[in-house]
Amino acid sequence: MSRNKTKTLRQFNDDDLKDKLIDLKVDLAKLRSEAIKGTLKKEAGVIRWKRRDIARVLTLMNERTGGKK
């Protein structure tokens, strides 16, 4: 899976960003479970990038709402 660039994420609408966030969280959960089981070999560094992509999406969502919840 390719990494998400901020430029491309800004083109998404709010619903697409929410869907992307859900997908990223599911992927992160799978990677963490594989890491705990010990079956995660090559993709050990991917967890860090997934977390950063999640933060990037959340930041964009907060920018659009003006920081209000």
C-alpha positions in Angstrom: 0.0 0.0 0.0 1.4 3.4 -0.9 1.8 6.2 1.6 -0.7 9.0 1.7 0.5 12.4 0.6 -1.1 15.5 2.2 -1.7 17.0 -1.3 -3.8 14.0 -2.4 -5.6 13.8 1.0 -6.7 17.4 0.7 -8.6 16.5 -2.5 -10.8 14.1 -0.6 -14.2 15.2 0.7 -15.2 14.6 4.4 -16.8 11.2 3.8 -13.8 9.9 1.9 -11.5 11.1 4.7 -13.6 9.2 7.2 -13.5 6.1 5.1 -9.7 6.4 4.7 -9.3 6.8 8.4 -11.3 3.7 9.1 -9.2 1.7 6.6 -5.9 3.0 8.1 -7.0 2.0 11.6 -8.0 -1.4 10.5 -4.7 -1.9 8.7 -2.8 -0.7 11.8 -4.7 -3.1 14.0 -3.8 -6.0 11.7 -0.2 -5.0 11.6 -0.1 -4.7 15.4 -1.6 -8.1 15.8 0.9 -9.7 13.4 3.7 -8.0 15.3 2.5 -9.4 18.6 2.2 -12.9 17.1 5.7 -12.6 15.6 4.6 -13.1 12.0 5.5 -9.6 10.9 8.8 -9.8 9.2 9.4 -7.4 6.3 6.8 -4.8 7.2 8.0 -4.0 10.7 8.6 -0.3 9.8 5.1 0.1 8.3 3.5 0.5 11.7 5.2 3.9 12.1 4.0 5.1 8.7 0.4 4.0 9.3 0.4 5.9 12.6 1.6 9.0 10.8 -0.9 8.7 8.0 -3.7 8.4 10.6 -2.4 11.6 12.3 -2.3 13.3 8.9 -5.9 12.4 8.1 -7.0 13.5 11.6 -5.2 16.8 11.2 -6.9 17.5 7.9 -10.3 16.7 9.4 -9.6 19.0 12.3 -8.5 21.8 10.0 -11.8 21.5 8.1 -13.9 21.7 11.2 -12.0 24.6 12.6 -10.7 22.6 15.5 -14.2 22.2 17.0 -15.5 18.8 18.0 
